[in-house]
Amino acid sequence: MNNNVYLKLENVKKSLANFELDNVSFSLPKGYIMGLIGSNGAGKTTTIKLILNMLDIENGNIEVLGKDYKENEKEIKQNIGVVFDSNFFVDTWTIKETEQALSVFYHEWNNEKFRLILKRFGLPLSKKINELSRGMQMKLMLACAFSHNAKLLILDEPTSGLDPATRNEFLEILQEFIQDGEKSVLFSTHITTDLERITDYITYLENGRVIYSGDMDGLMQKYYLIKGEPAKLTNELKKDILGIRSTTIGFEGLVETKLAHKYKGYILDGNKQDTLELCRKYSAIIGKQVYVIKNNKRELVKCIDINENGNLIIKENNGEIKEILSGEVSIRGVKGYV
């Protein structure tokens, strides 16, 4: 048992009609926020339902708060809070009636804390659930999670449909939640600005498989966010793009950094433009001989690739493969820097 890992999935598999979650593995440490991303149908909601034991896994293991999720289900559910993308309260109940119904299920329910959170969120006890906006319903679900001292929050598309101001407030609340270093959050989303603002880790699902799981910096190095008008979604781009989300007004998705130079007419993630320029500059020399400067001397080597950071991968005369992190490169009389 690892008390510093709040969520761990190992080779989890689940088959449904026309869909398969295949060997999904990732872990979320204590004190951090993880974004679970992917296109519609990628497996995000299925993964969350498996974590909550709402579906049975076929193979693999799931641990929540360091314990087997099935053998310790009652204990685990005392310590987690769940927010779905739709309201799960009784519409005709007031907030006070909702509090009375929920409080009996949790050993650590704190009525005083619940009332303080309601006051902060501007939620009157007399309001009925069906009188609340979507944003207010999300806040009520969070208030319930906070009031029984949940250590892990699991949220399925919580910001979908919220206006920008409410979404920003919601994200700030999640950041406050983990500030003591003793709590964690897993939330699925397709809104990329959410990821940039608050996530420490990313798990990226595509067609039921994990494409990437790691820290945000690693994802930013490996992929570019690419956007464009519908007419620019070519067959070539469809082969290269991952996690595509398409509407009548445009599309967005991810492409590997080393492929981004092919799509200079598109809107690309602005955080790595220097890397992109290098990819464009040096894409034409893959497979060609180039001069590199070593110990103030020129050496002729072969460029074999450009990696996700925009650095050249070269093959020296002795057959050794190296990455050029810095130094002058001369390409048939054209000079540049890597």
SVG drawing of the C-alpha trace seen along z (x, -y; Angstrom):
<svg xmlns="http://www.w3.org/2000/svg" viewBox="-40 -36 79 46">
<polyline fill="none" stroke="black" stroke-width="0.4" points="0.0,0.0 1.4,-3.4 -0.2,-6.2 1.3,-8.8 -0.6,-7.5 -4.3,-8.3 -5.4,-6.6 -3.7,-3.8 -4.9,-1.8 -2.9,1.1 -3.7,2.7 -7.4,2.2 -9.5,3.7 -13.3,3.4 -15.3,4.4 -18.6,2.8 -20.7,2.8 -18.5,1.4 -15.9,0.2 -12.9,1.6 -10.9,0.0 -7.5,1.7 -4.8,2.0 -5.3,-1.5 -2.6,-2.4 -2.0,-5.6 -1.5,-6.9 -2.3,-10.2 -0.1,-11.2 -1.4,-12.8 -1.7,-16.6 -2.1,-17.0 -4.7,-17.6 -4.9,-15.3 -6.8,-16.0 -8.3,-13.0 -8.6,-14.1 -9.7,-12.6 -12.3,-13.0 -15.9,-11.9 -16.0,-8.1 -12.3,-7.8 -13.1,-6.1 -13.1,-8.9 -16.5,-8.3 -16.0,-4.5 -12.8,-4.8 -14.4,-6.9 -17.3,-4.5 -14.8,-1.6 -13.0,-3.6 -16.3,-4.1 -17.2,-0.4 -20.2,-1.3 -18.9,1.1 -16.9,4.4 -13.4,4.6 -12.5,7.7 -8.7,7.5 -6.3,5.3 -6.3,3.7 -7.6,0.4 -6.5,-1.1 -8.1,-4.2 -6.5,-5.9 -4.0,-3.0 -6.6,-0.3 -8.3,2.2 -11.4,0.4 -13.7,3.4 -12.6,4.9 -12.7,1.5 -15.5,-0.1 -17.6,-1.4 -14.5,-2.9 -13.2,-4.5 -16.6,-6.1 -16.5,-7.8 -13.4,-9.6 -14.2,-10.6 -16.4,-13.2 -18.0,-12.8 -19.3,-15.5 -20.9,-14.3 -21.7,-16.5 -25.4,-16.5 -27.3,-17.0 -27.9,-13.8 -30.0,-15.4 -33.8,-15.2 -35.1,-18.2 -38.0,-19.0 -35.9,-19.0 -34.5,-22.2 -30.8,-22.5 -31.7,-22.0 -33.6,-18.8 -30.6,-17.6 -28.3,-18.2 -30.5,-16.2 -30.7,-13.3 -26.9,-13.2 -25.5,-13.8 -26.7,-10.5 -24.5,-8.6 -21.2,-10.1 -19.4,-9.6 -17.5,-12.9 -20.3,-15.1 -19.9,-18.7 -23.1,-20.7 -21.3,-23.9 -18.8,-23.5 -21.6,-22.9 -23.4,-26.1 -20.2,-28.1 -19.5,-26.8 -23.1,-27.5 -22.7,-31.1 -19.5,-31.5 -21.1,-30.1 -24.3,-32.2 -26.6,-29.2 -29.6,-29.7 -30.9,-26.7 -34.5,-27.4 -33.7,-27.1 -35.0,-24.1 -32.6,-22.1 -34.6,-22.7 -34.3,-26.5 -30.5,-26.4 -28.4,-27.1 -26.0,-24.5 -23.1,-26.4 -24.9,-26.6 -25.7,-22.8 -21.9,-22.2 -21.1,-24.3 -23.7,-22.4 -22.1,-19.1 -18.7,-20.5 -20.1,-21.8 -21.3,-18.3 -17.9,-16.8 -16.1,-19.3 -18.5,-18.8 -17.6,-15.2 -13.9,-15.8 -13.3,-14.0 -9.6,-13.3 -10.1,-12.6 -12.4,-14.4 -13.5,-12.7 -15.2,-14.9 -16.6,-14.0 -16.8,-17.1 -17.6,-19.4 -17.0,-22.7 -18.8,-21.7 -21.6,-24.3 -20.4,-26.8 -19.9,-30.4 -16.3,-31.6 -16.6,-33.5 -18.2,-30.5 -15.7,-28.1 -12.8,-30.3 -14.3,-30.3 -14.8,-26.6 -11.1,-26.0 -10.0,-28.3 -12.0,-26.3 -10.3,-23.1 -6.8,-24.7 -7.8,-25.7 -9.0,-22.2 -5.5,-20.7 -3.5,-23.5 -2.8,-21.5 -1.1,-18.8 -3.4,-16.1 -6.0,-16.0 -6.1,-15.2 -8.5,-15.7 -9.1,-13.7 -11.3,-15.5 -12.2,-14.7 -12.5,-17.6 -12.3,-18.6 -11.7,-22.3 -8.0,-22.9 -7.8,-26.1 -8.8,-24.2 -5.8,-22.0 -3.3,-24.9 -4.6,-26.6 -4.7,-24.0 -3.5,-20.5 -0.2,-19.0 -0.7,-15.7 -2.4,-14.6 -3.7,-11.2 -4.7,-11.2 -7.1,-8.5 -7.8,-7.8 -9.9,-4.8 -9.7,-3.2 -5.9,-3.4 -3.6,-5.6 -1.6,-7.8 0.2,-9.7 0.2,-9.9 2.6,-12.2 3.2,-15.7 1.9,-18.7 5.4,-19.8 6.0,-16.4 2.7,-16.6 3.6,-20.2 7.0,-18.9 5.5,-15.9 2.5,-17.4 1.1,-20.6 -2.5,-21.8 -3.6,-22.5 -6.8,-24.3 -8.3,-25.3 -11.3,-25.8 -13.2,-22.7 -11.9,-23.0 -8.3,-22.7 -8.9,-19.2 -7.2,-17.3 -6.9,-13.6 -3.2,-13.9 -3.9,-15.8 -6.6,-13.3 -3.9,-10.6 -1.6,-12.7 -4.0,-14.3 -5.0,-12.8 -8.0,-13.5 -9.8,-15.5 -12.8,-17.5 -14.7,-18.8 -17.7,-21.2 -19.3,-23.1 -17.0,-26.1 -13.7,-24.3 -11.6,-21.6 -8.9,-21.0 -6.6,-18.2 -3.0,-17.2 -0.1,-16.5 3.4,-15.4 5.8,-18.2 8.1,-16.8 5.2,-16.8 4.0,-20.3 6.2,-21.9 3.9,-20.4 1.0,-22.5 2.3,-26.1 -1.0,-27.5 -2.9,-26.4 -3.3,-27.9 -0.8,-26.1 -0.2,-26.2 1.7,-29.4 3.9,-28.2 6.4,-26.4 6.7,-28.7 10.5,-28.7 10.6,-24.9 8.2,-25.0 10.4,-27.4 13.4,-25.1 11.3,-22.1 10.4,-24.1 13.9,-25.2 15.6,-21.8 12.8,-19.5 14.4,-19.7 17.8,-18.3 16.6,-15.0 18.6,-12.3 21.3,-14.7 24.9,-15.4 25.5,-18.4 28.5,-20.0 28.5,-20.4 30.9,-22.3 32.8,-20.2 35.7,-21.6 36.0,-24.5 36.2,-22.0 33.7,-21.1 32.6,-17.5 30.5,-16.1 27.6,-14.0 24.2,-12.7 21.0,-14.2 18.5,-11.4 15.6,-13.0 14.2,-16.0 12.9,-15.1 9.9,-16.5 12.0,-19.4 13.1,-20.6 16.7,-19.3 18.5,-17.4 19.3,-13.7 22.6,-13.0 24.5,-9.9 28.3,-10.3 30.9,-8.7 31.5,-6.0 27.8,-5.1 26.8,-6.7 23.5,-8.4 23.4,-11.8 21.0,-14.6 22.5,-18.1 21.4,-20.4 23.4,-23.4 26.1,-24.5 26.5,-25.8 25.2,-23.7 26.3,-24.4 24.1,-23.0 25.8,-23.3 26.8,-26.8 23.5,-27.7 24.1,-28.4 21.7,-28.1 21.6,-27.2 20.0,-24.3"/>
</svg>
